[in-house]
Amino acid sequence: MIDFQSLSTFELYPAVDDREIDSAEEKMAIKFPIVFRQLLKLTNGFETEEGVVIFGTDIIIERNETYEVAEYAEGYLAVGSNGGGKFYLMSTNEDATELLQVDAGVMNPEFATIVSGNFIEWINNGAKNIDLIEDDEENNVNLCDLILIHPLSGGATDLKKIQEVFNIKKGLFDLLKGSKQLPFVLMKDIPVDVAKNNLKVLGELSRVLKLSNVD
């Protein structure tokens, strides 16, 4: 259950009823996750000080049409954005609770980062923007490095997928050059929880990688 008190620090909007939510679902020809419907009946979307925006019924149709979510992320719904060019996706399964984050230019769940396995829990914990995790000393966040330890069978294709999932700022050419001499540090100072989630997204490809300072 969403703790309404946890919403008190957000910018909220007038709640909507089942009829308005049903109308939005009908226009989009999908079903919203039950947990998302629960939120809309408390506040028709919200915005946090960190720039996180959860869409209400007034804009969710336009956002999904504009970014062609149904085409590029079939079976998913864009429910919000992080204010930094990334969208939050949820499965259109009514029982879905997992919240994913994907770059607006990619819009592919295969390259998504898991924000939370529980949408309601994420809201109750402050709807944190995982891209704005502050300095390790200030937040006691454990950091690690992402290290390539085995050759990539898929070459540049595999490396590009790793680059996109981890949002690595180094150019692909520099990464390719570095990957010729293993072990090679692809990225430094990643929050451990975020890195572990990204490895799950990579699936079998994660076998060529290692996280430093992680048991």
Accessible surface in RSA format (square Angstrom, percent):
REM  Atomic radii and reference values for relative SASA: ProtOr
REM  Chains: A
REM  Algorithm: Lee & Richards
REM  Probe-radius: 1.40
REM  Slices: 20
REM RES _ NUM      All-atoms   Total-Side   Main-Chain    Non-polar    All polar
REM                ABS   REL    ABS   REL    ABS   REL    ABS   REL    ABS   REL
RES MET A   1   199.74 103.4 149.93  99.2  49.81 118.6 113.82  96.8  85.92 113.8
RES ILE A   2    11.61   6.6   1.16   0.9  10.45  25.2   1.16   0.8  10.45  28.4
RES ASP A   3    73.10  51.2  65.86  65.6   7.24  17.1  24.26  57.1  48.85  48.7
RES PHE A   4   111.98  56.0 108.17  67.0   3.82   9.9 108.17  65.6   3.82  10.9
RES GLN A   5   127.96  71.6 121.02  88.4   6.94  16.5  48.51 103.2  79.46  60.3
RES SER A   6    23.66  20.0   6.29   8.4  17.37  40.0  18.91  40.3   4.74   6.6
RES LEU A   7     0.00   0.0   0.00   0.0   0.00   0.0   0.00   0.0   0.00   0.0
RES SER A   8    71.95  60.8  37.83  50.5  34.13  78.6  35.77  76.2  36.18  50.7
RES THR A   9   105.04  74.7  83.72  84.9  21.32  50.8  79.71 107.1  25.33  38.3
RES PHE A  10    20.00  10.0   6.45   4.0  13.55  35.2   7.73   4.7  12.27  35.1
RES GLU A  11    99.65  57.2  89.11  67.4  10.55  25.1  37.95  73.4  61.71  50.4
RES LEU A  12    58.83  32.8  35.39  25.3  23.43  58.9  35.76  25.1  23.07  62.1
RES TYR A  13    88.27  41.2  79.45  45.2   8.82  23.0  68.47  51.5  19.80  24.4
RES PRO A  14   118.15  86.1 103.03  93.9  15.12  54.9 115.51  95.4   2.64  16.4
RES ALA A  15    52.94  48.7  24.59  37.9  28.35  64.5  24.83  35.0  28.11  74.5
RES VAL A  16    18.46  12.1   8.44   7.6  10.02  24.2  15.14  13.2   3.32   9.0
RES ASP A  17    77.95  54.6  72.87  72.5   5.08  12.0  38.78  91.3  39.16  39.1
RES ASP A  18    63.91  44.8  62.27  62.0   1.64   3.9  23.83  56.1  40.08  40.0
RES ARG A  19   194.94  81.9 187.60  95.6   7.34  17.5  77.07 105.3 117.88  71.4
RES GLU A  20    78.75  45.2  73.20  55.4   5.55  13.2  26.86  52.0  51.88  42.4
RES ILE A  21     0.00   0.0   0.00   0.0   0.00   0.0   0.00   0.0   0.00   0.0
RES ASP A  22    66.63  46.7  62.72  62.4   3.90   9.2  26.20  61.7  40.43  40.3
RES SER A  23    45.03  38.0  40.32  53.8   4.70  10.8  26.25  55.9  18.78  26.3
RES ALA A  24     4.45   4.1   2.54   3.9   1.91   4.3   3.90   5.5   0.55   1.5
RES GLU A  25     5.43   3.1   4.69   3.6   0.74   1.8   3.81   7.4   1.62   1.3
RES GLU A  26   144.14  82.8 121.92  92.2  22.22  52.9  50.27  97.2  93.87  76.6
RES LYS A  27   149.48  72.9 112.97  69.3  36.51  86.9  70.03  63.0  79.45  84.6
RES MET A  28    36.20  18.7  13.61   9.0  22.59  53.8  21.39  18.2  14.81  19.6
RES ALA A  29    90.28  83.0  56.25  86.8  34.03  77.4  68.20  96.0  22.08  58.5
RES ILE A  30    46.55  26.5  32.05  23.9  14.49  34.9  41.85  30.1   4.70  12.7
RES LYS A  31   110.54  53.9 107.99  66.3   2.54   6.1  64.25  57.8  46.29  49.3
RES PHE A  32     0.05   0.0   0.00   0.0   0.05   0.1   0.00   0.0   0.05   0.2
RES PRO A  33     0.00   0.0   0.00   0.0   0.00   0.0   0.00   0.0   0.00   0.0
RES ILE A  34    79.70  45.4  79.70  59.4   0.00   0.0  79.70  57.4   0.00   0.0
RES VAL A  35    17.75  11.7  17.60  15.9   0.15   0.4  17.60  15.3   0.15   0.4
RES PHE A  36     0.32   0.2   0.32   0.2   0.00   0.0   0.32   0.2   0.00   0.0
RES ARG A  37    35.81  15.0  35.81  18.3   0.00   0.0  12.52  17.1  23.30  14.1
RES GLN A  38    70.38  39.4  66.40  48.5   3.98   9.5  27.90  59.4  42.48  32.2
RES LEU A  39     0.00   0.0   0.00   0.0   0.00   0.0   0.00   0.0   0.00   0.0
RES LEU A  40     0.51   0.3   0.51   0.4   0.00   0.0   0.51   0.4   0.00   0.0
RES LYS A  41    90.69  44.2  72.85  44.7  17.84  42.5  35.84  32.3  54.86  58.4
RES LEU A  42    67.19  37.4  53.32  38.1  13.87  34.9  54.95  38.6  12.24  32.9
RES THR A  43     0.40   0.3   0.40   0.4   0.00   0.0   0.40   0.5   0.00   0.0
RES ASN A  44    16.99  11.7  12.99  12.5   4.00   9.6   0.68   1.6  16.31  15.8
RES GLY A  45     0.65   0.8   0.00   N/A   0.65   0.8   0.65   1.8   0.00   0.0
RES PHE A  46     0.46   0.2   0.00   0.0   0.46   1.2   0.00   0.0   0.46   1.3
RES GLU A  47    66.83  38.4  64.71  49.0   2.12   5.0   5.60  10.8  61.23  50.0
RES THR A  48    13.96   9.9   6.93   7.0   7.03  16.8   8.98  12.1   4.98   7.5
RES GLU A  49   175.80 100.9 132.54 100.3  43.25 103.0  58.70 113.5 117.10  95.6
RES GLU A  50    63.16  36.3  50.21  38.0  12.95  30.8  31.59  61.1  31.57  25.8
RES GLY A  51    22.52  27.8   0.00   N/A  22.52  27.8  21.29  58.4   1.23   2.8
RES VAL A  52     0.00   0.0   0.00   0.0   0.00   0.0   0.00   0.0   0.00   0.0
RES VAL A  53    36.04  23.7  36.04  32.6   0.00   0.0  36.04  31.3   0.00   0.0
RES ILE A  54     2.89   1.6   0.00   0.0   2.89   7.0   0.00   0.0   2.89   7.8
RES PHE A  55     3.50   1.7   3.50   2.2   0.00   0.0   3.50   2.1   0.00   0.0
RES GLY A  56     2.80   3.4   0.00   N/A   2.80   3.4   0.40   1.1   2.39   5.4
RES THR A  57    12.95   9.2   2.77   2.8  10.18  24.3   2.97   4.0   9.98  15.1
RES ASP A  58   111.98  78.4  74.05  73.7  37.93  89.7  42.47  99.9  69.51  69.3
RES ILE A  59    52.35  29.8  51.86  38.6   0.49   1.2  52.35  37.7   0.00   0.0
RES ILE A  60     0.77   0.4   0.77   0.6   0.00   0.0   0.77   0.6   0.00   0.0
RES ILE A  61    35.27  20.1  35.23  26.2   0.04   0.1  35.23  25.4   0.04   0.1
RES GLU A  62    80.54  46.2  77.34  58.5   3.20   7.6  57.63 111.5  22.91  18.7
RES ARG A  63    80.22  33.7  80.22  40.9   0.00   0.0   6.40   8.7  73.82  44.7
RES ASN A  64    11.65   8.0   8.82   8.5   2.82   6.8   7.49  18.0   4.15   4.0
RES GLU A  65   121.42  69.7 102.78  77.8  18.64  44.4  46.74  90.4  74.68  61.0
RES THR A  66    80.87  57.5  53.14  53.9  27.73  66.1  50.74  68.2  30.13  45.5
RES TYR A  67    88.87  41.5  78.97  44.9   9.90  25.8  38.82  29.2  50.05  61.7
RES GLU A  68    84.13  48.3  77.82  58.9   6.31  15.0  24.71  47.8  59.42  48.5
RES VAL A  69     0.68   0.4   0.68   0.6   0.00   0.0   0.68   0.6   0.00   0.0
RES ALA A  70    80.73  74.2  67.60 104.3  13.13  29.9  70.70  99.6  10.03  26.6
RES GLU A  71   117.85  67.7  88.16  66.7  29.69  70.7  45.04  87.1  72.81  59.4
RES TYR A  72   117.38  54.8 100.54  57.2  16.84  43.8  69.32  52.1  48.07  59.3
RES ALA A  73     0.97   0.9   0.00   0.0   0.97   2.2   0.97   1.4   0.00   0.0
RES GLU A  74   148.77  85.4 129.26  97.8  19.51  46.4  42.86  82.9 105.90  86.5
RES GLY A  75    39.03  48.1   0.00   N/A  39.03  48.1  29.05  79.7   9.98  22.4
RES TYR A  76    63.13  29.5  55.91  31.8   7.23  18.8  20.15  15.1  42.98  53.0
RES LEU A  77     0.48   0.3   0.26   0.2   0.22   0.6   0.48   0.3   0.00   0.0
RES ALA A  78     0.00   0.0   0.00   0.0   0.00   0.0   0.00   0.0   0.00   0.0
RES VAL A  79     0.00   0.0   0.00   0.0   0.00   0.0   0.00   0.0   0.00   0.0
RES GLY A  80     0.00   0.0   0.00   N/A   0.00   0.0   0.00   0.0   0.00   0.0
RES SER A  81    22.01  18.6  22.01  29.4   0.00   0.0   9.67  20.6  12.34  17.3
RES ASN A  82     4.27   2.9   1.91   1.8   2.36   5.7   0.00   0.0   4.27   4.1
RES GLY A  83    62.58  77.2   0.00   N/A  62.58  77.2  26.23  72.0  36.35  81.4
RES GLY A  84    57.42  70.8   0.00   N/A  57.42  70.8  33.44  91.8  23.98  53.7
RES GLY A  85    47.32  58.4   0.00   N/A  47.32  58.4  36.56 100.3  10.76  24.1
RES LYS A  86    25.36  12.4  25.03  15.4   0.33   0.8  14.79  13.3  10.57  11.3
RES PHE A  87    12.48   6.2  12.46   7.7   0.02   0.0  12.48   7.6   0.00   0.0
RES TYR A  88     0.48   0.2   0.48   0.3   0.00   0.0   0.20   0.2   0.28   0.3
RES LEU A  89     0.00   0.0   0.00   0.0   0.00   0.0   0.00   0.0   0.00   0.0
RES MET A  90     0.31   0.2   0.00   0.0   0.31   0.7   0.31   0.3   0.00   0.0
RES SER A  91    34.11  28.8  32.49  43.4   1.62   3.7  19.10  40.7  15.01  21.0
RES THR A  92    29.95  21.3  23.44  23.8   6.51  15.5   4.56   6.1  25.39  38.4
RES ASN A  93    87.45  60.3  75.01  72.5  12.44  29.9  23.52  56.6  63.93  61.8
RES GLU A  94    80.85  46.4  77.41  58.6   3.45   8.2  12.19  23.6  68.66  56.1
RES ASP A  95   113.25  79.3  93.40  93.0  19.85  46.9  33.55  79.0  79.71  79.5
RES ALA A  96    15.78  14.5   4.86   7.5  10.91  24.8  15.09  21.3   0.69   1.8
RES THR A  97    52.65  37.4  49.74  50.4   2.92   7.0  29.54  39.7  23.12  34.9
RES GLU A  98    75.14  43.1  72.71  55.0   2.44   5.8  22.73  44.0  52.41  42.8
RES LEU A  99     0.00   0.0   0.00   0.0   0.00   0.0   0.00   0.0   0.00   0.0
RES LEU A 100    12.73   7.1  12.73   9.1   0.00   0.0  12.73   8.9   0.00   0.0
RES GLN A 101     6.03   3.4   3.84   2.8   2.19   5.2   0.66   1.4   5.37   4.1
RES VAL A 102     2.99   2.0   0.55   0.5   2.44   5.9   2.99   2.6   0.00   0.0
RES ASP A 103    61.42  43.0  57.20  56.9   4.22  10.0  15.54  36.6  45.88  45.8
RES ALA A 104    26.44  24.3  15.68  24.2  10.75  24.5  15.93  22.4  10.50  27.8
RES GLY A 105    74.64  92.0   0.00   N/A  74.64  92.0  37.80 103.7  36.84  82.5
RES VAL A 106    43.99  28.9  27.06  24.5  16.93  40.8  31.31  27.2  12.67  34.4
RES MET A 107     5.51   2.9   5.51   3.6   0.00   0.0   5.51   4.7   0.00   0.0
RES ASN A 108    44.54  30.7  44.54  43.0   0.00   0.0   4.21  10.1  40.33  39.0
RES PRO A 109    28.96  21.1  19.84  18.1   9.13  33.2  20.06  16.6   8.90  55.3
RES GLU A 110   109.41  62.8 100.02  75.7   9.39  22.3  39.60  76.6  69.81  57.0
RES PHE A 111    46.05  23.0  39.54  24.5   6.51  16.9  39.54  24.0   6.51  18.6
RES ALA A 112     0.58   0.5   0.58   0.9   0.00   0.0   0.58   0.8   0.00   0.0
RES THR A 113    14.51  10.3  14.46  14.7   0.06   0.1   2.41   3.2  12.11  18.3
RES ILE A 114    33.58  19.1  31.45  23.4   2.13   5.1  31.45  22.6   2.13   5.8
RES VAL A 115    17.48  11.5   0.29   0.3  17.18  41.4   0.29   0.3  17.18  46.6
RES SER A 116    18.47  15.6  11.43  15.3   7.03  16.2  11.98  25.5   6.49   9.1
RES GLY A 117    48.52  59.8   0.00   N/A  48.52  59.8  27.87  76.5  20.65  46.3
RES ASN A 118    61.06  42.1  60.84  58.8   0.22   0.5  10.39  25.0  50.67  49.0
RES PHE A 119     0.05   0.0   0.00   0.0   0.05   0.1   0.00   0.0   0.05   0.1
RES ILE A 120    20.15  11.5  20.11  15.0   0.04   0.1  20.11  14.5   0.04   0.1
RES GLU A 121    97.67  56.1  94.41  71.4   3.27   7.8  23.80  46.0  73.88  60.3
RES TRP A 122    15.60   6.3  11.48   5.6   4.13   9.7  15.27   8.1   0.33   0.5
RES ILE A 123     0.00   0.0   0.00   0.0   0.00   0.0   0.00   0.0   0.00   0.0
RES ASN A 124    50.84  35.1  31.20  30.1  19.64  47.3  13.97  33.6  36.87  35.6
RES ASN A 125    99.19  68.4  80.60  77.9  18.58  44.7  28.32  68.2  70.87  68.5
RES GLY A 126    23.95  29.5   0.00   N/A  23.95  29.5  17.07  46.8   6.89  15.4
RES ALA A 127     0.25   0.2   0.00   0.0   0.25   0.6   0.00   0.0   0.25   0.7
RES LYS A 128   118.83  58.0 118.42  72.7   0.42   1.0  69.27  62.3  49.57  52.8
RES ASN A 129     7.68   5.3   4.13   4.0   3.55   8.5   0.00   0.0   7.68   7.4
RES ILE A 130    30.25  17.2  21.88  16.3   8.37  20.2  21.88  15.8   8.37  22.7
RES ASP A 131    66.97  46.9  35.70  35.5  31.26  73.9  22.66  53.3  44.31  44.2
RES LEU A 132    92.28  51.4  78.49  56.2  13.79  34.7  83.32  58.5   8.97  24.1
RES ILE A 133    69.30  39.4  38.26  28.5  31.05  74.8  44.63  32.1  24.67  67.0
RES GLU A 134   106.27  61.0  92.29  69.8  13.98  33.3  36.34  70.3  69.93  57.1
RES ASP A 135    82.85  58.0  66.71  66.4  16.15  38.2  30.25  71.2  52.61  52.5
RES ASP A 136    51.71  36.2  49.89  49.7   1.82   4.3   8.19  19.3  43.52  43.4
RES GLU A 137   154.05  88.4 127.66  96.6  26.39  62.8  49.56  95.9 104.50  85.3
RES GLU A 138   124.28  71.4  89.20  67.5  35.08  83.5  41.30  79.9  82.98  67.8
RES ASN A 139    67.68  46.7  45.09  43.6  22.60  54.4  12.96  31.2  54.72  52.9
RES ASN A 140   131.69  90.8 106.33 102.7  25.37  61.1  31.85  76.7  99.84  96.5
RES VAL A 141    31.93  21.0  27.80  25.2   4.13   9.9  31.93  27.7   0.00   0.0
RES ASN A 142   112.35  77.5 105.43 101.9   6.92  16.7  17.47  42.0  94.88  91.7
RES LEU A 143    49.61  27.6  35.53  25.4  14.08  35.4  35.73  25.1  13.88  37.4
RES CYS A 144     2.12   1.6   0.00   0.0   2.12   5.0   2.12   5.4   0.00   0.0
RES ASP A 145    33.62  23.5  33.62  33.5   0.00   0.0   0.00   0.0  33.61  33.5
RES LEU A 146     0.00   0.0   0.00   0.0   0.00   0.0   0.00   0.0   0.00   0.0
RES ILE A 147    27.92  15.9  27.92  20.8   0.00   0.0  27.92  20.1   0.00   0.0
RES LEU A 148     0.71   0.4   0.71   0.5   0.00   0.0   0.71   0.5   0.00   0.0
RES ILE A 149    57.88  32.9  42.77  31.9  15.11  36.4  43.10  31.0  14.79  40.1
RES HIS A 150    92.77  50.7  92.77  64.5   0.00   0.0  57.58  59.3  35.19  40.9
RES PRO A 151   105.43  76.8  91.82  83.7  13.60  49.5  95.99  79.3   9.44  58.7
RES LEU A 152    26.88  15.0   6.25   4.5  20.63  51.9   6.46   4.5  20.42  55.0
RES SER A 153   125.06 105.7  77.90 104.0  47.16 108.6  60.28 128.4  64.78  90.8
RES GLY A 154    34.05  42.0   0.00   N/A  34.05  42.0  24.93  68.4   9.12  20.4
RES GLY A 155    30.67  37.8   0.00   N/A  30.67  37.8  30.02  82.4   0.64   1.4
RES ALA A 156    45.31  41.7  37.58  58.0   7.73  17.6  37.84  53.3   7.47  19.8
RES THR A 157   106.76  75.9  98.52  99.9   8.23  19.6  68.01  91.4  38.74  58.6
RES ASP A 158    27.25  19.1  26.89  26.8   0.37   0.9   0.37   0.9  26.89  26.8
RES LEU A 159     0.24   0.1   0.18   0.1   0.06   0.2   0.18   0.1   0.06   0.2
RES LYS A 160    98.13  47.9  98.13  60.2   0.00   0.0  63.00  56.7  35.12  37.4
RES LYS A 161    54.88  26.8  53.40  32.8   1.48   3.5  20.34  18.3  34.53  36.8
RES ILE A 162     0.03   0.0   0.03   0.0   0.00   0.0   0.03   0.0   0.00   0.0
RES GLN A 163    27.13  15.2  26.28  19.2   0.84   2.0   7.33  15.6  19.79  15.0
RES GLU A 164    51.82  29.8  30.61  23.2  21.21  50.5  20.06  38.8  31.76  25.9
RES VAL A 165     4.26   2.8   0.00   0.0   4.26  10.3   0.00   0.0   4.26  11.6
RES PHE A 166     7.66   3.8   0.35   0.2   7.31  19.0   1.05   0.6   6.61  18.9
RES ASN A 167    55.60  38.3  51.73  50.0   3.87   9.3  15.34  36.9  40.26  38.9
RES ILE A 168    11.35   6.5   1.97   1.5   9.38  22.6   1.97   1.4   9.38  25.4
RES LYS A 169   169.79  82.8 137.35  84.3  32.44  77.2 106.52  95.9  63.28  67.4
RES LYS A 170    89.44  43.6  80.63  49.5   8.81  21.0  68.61  61.8  20.83  22.2
RES GLY A 171    38.40  47.4   0.00   N/A  38.40  47.4  32.22  88.4   6.18  13.8
RES LEU A 172    52.33  29.1  46.84  33.5   5.49  13.8  46.84  32.9   5.49  14.8
RES PHE A 173   154.88  77.5 149.72  92.7   5.16  13.4 151.26  91.7   3.61  10.3
RES ASP A 174    80.87  56.6  75.63  75.3   5.24  12.4  17.09  40.2  63.78  63.6
RES LEU A 175     0.07   0.0   0.07   0.1   0.00   0.0   0.07   0.1   0.00   0.0
RES LEU A 176    49.69  27.7  49.69  35.5   0.00   0.0  49.69  34.9   0.00   0.0
RES LYS A 177   142.73  69.6 131.46  80.7  11.27  26.8  81.22  73.1  61.51  65.5
RES GLY A 178    14.88  18.3   0.00   N/A  14.88  18.3  14.37  39.4   0.51   1.1
RES SER A 179    17.85  15.1   9.00  12.0   8.85  20.4   3.04   6.5  14.82  20.8
RES LYS A 180   160.74  78.4 128.12  78.6  32.62  77.7  80.97  72.9  79.78  85.0
RES GLN A 181   146.25  81.8 136.98 100.1   9.27  22.1  44.55  94.8 101.70  77.1
RES LEU A 182    61.97  34.5  26.52  19.0  35.45  89.1  27.11  19.0  34.86  93.8
RES PRO A 183   103.67  75.6  83.10  75.8  20.57  74.8  83.55  69.0  20.13 125.1
RES PHE A 184    38.12  19.1  36.32  22.5   1.81   4.7  38.12  23.1   0.00   0.0
RES VAL A 185    47.08  31.0  43.76  39.6   3.32   8.0  43.76  38.0   3.32   9.0
RES LEU A 186     0.49   0.3   0.00   0.0   0.49   1.2   0.00   0.0   0.49   1.3
RES MET A 187    50.84  26.3  45.87  30.4   4.97  11.8  50.82  43.2   0.02   0.0
RES LYS A 188   137.99  67.3 121.96  74.8  16.02  38.2  64.18  57.8  73.80  78.6
RES ASP A 189    98.89  69.3  82.49  82.1  16.40  38.8  16.50  38.8  82.39  82.2
RES ILE A 190     6.44   3.7   5.42   4.0   1.02   2.5   6.44   4.6   0.00   0.0
RES PRO A 191    24.04  17.5  24.04  21.9   0.00   0.0  24.04  19.8   0.00   0.0
RES VAL A 192    19.22  12.6  18.48  16.7   0.73   1.8  18.48  16.1   0.73   2.0
RES ASP A 193   108.88  76.3 104.55 104.1   4.33  10.2  32.04  75.4  76.84  76.6
RES VAL A 194    25.48  16.8  25.12  22.7   0.36   0.9  25.48  22.1   0.00   0.0
RES ALA A 195     0.00   0.0   0.00   0.0   0.00   0.0   0.00   0.0   0.00   0.0
RES LYS A 196    93.28  45.5  91.06  55.9   2.23   5.3  44.87  40.4  48.41  51.6
RES ASN A 197    35.00  24.1  35.00  33.8   0.00   0.0   0.00   0.0  35.00  33.8
RES ASN A 198     4.58   3.2   4.58   4.4   0.00   0.0   0.00   0.0   4.58   4.4
RES LEU A 199    33.42  18.6  31.80  22.8   1.62   4.1  32.11  22.5   1.31   3.5
RES LYS A 200   147.28  71.9 121.07  74.3  26.21  62.4  79.19  71.3  68.09  72.5
RES VAL A 201    32.55  21.4   9.79   8.9  22.76  54.9  17.62  15.3  14.93  40.5
RES LEU A 202     6.13   3.4   0.00   0.0   6.13  15.4   0.12   0.1   6.01  16.2
RES GLY A 203    38.76  47.8   0.00   N/A  38.76  47.8  35.55  97.6   3.21   7.2
RES GLU A 204   128.27  73.6 116.47  88.1  11.80  28.1  68.67 132.8  59.60  48.7
RES LEU A 205    26.62  14.8  19.24  13.8   7.38  18.6  24.08  16.9   2.55   6.8
RES SER A 206    27.61  23.3  22.44  29.9   5.17  11.9   2.85   6.1  24.76  34.7
RES ARG A 207   167.36  70.3 149.93  76.4  17.43  41.5  60.03  82.0 107.33  65.0
RES VAL A 208    21.83  14.4  21.83  19.8   0.00   0.0  21.83  19.0   0.00   0.0
RES LEU A 209    13.00   7.2   0.00   0.0  13.00  32.7   0.00   0.0  13.00  35.0
RES LYS A 210   113.93  55.6 109.05  66.9   4.88  11.6  56.46  50.8  57.47  61.2
RES LEU A 211    15.16   8.4   7.21   5.2   7.95  20.0   7.21   5.1   7.95  21.4
RES SER A 212    20.00  16.9  17.15  22.9   2.86   6.6  19.96  42.5   0.05   0.1
RES ASN A 213   136.32  94.0  87.48  84.5  48.83 117.6  34.46  82.9 101.85  98.4
RES VAL A 214    42.77  28.1  14.34  13.0  28.42  68.5  17.62  15.3  25.15  68.2
RES ASP A 215   188.78 132.2 123.61 123.0  65.17 154.1  73.71 173.5 115.07 114.8
END  Absolute sums over single chains surface
CHAIN  1 A    11539.0       9153.1       2385.9       5889.7       5649.3
END  Absolute sums over all chains
TOTAL         11539.0       9153.1       2385.9       5889.7       5649.3
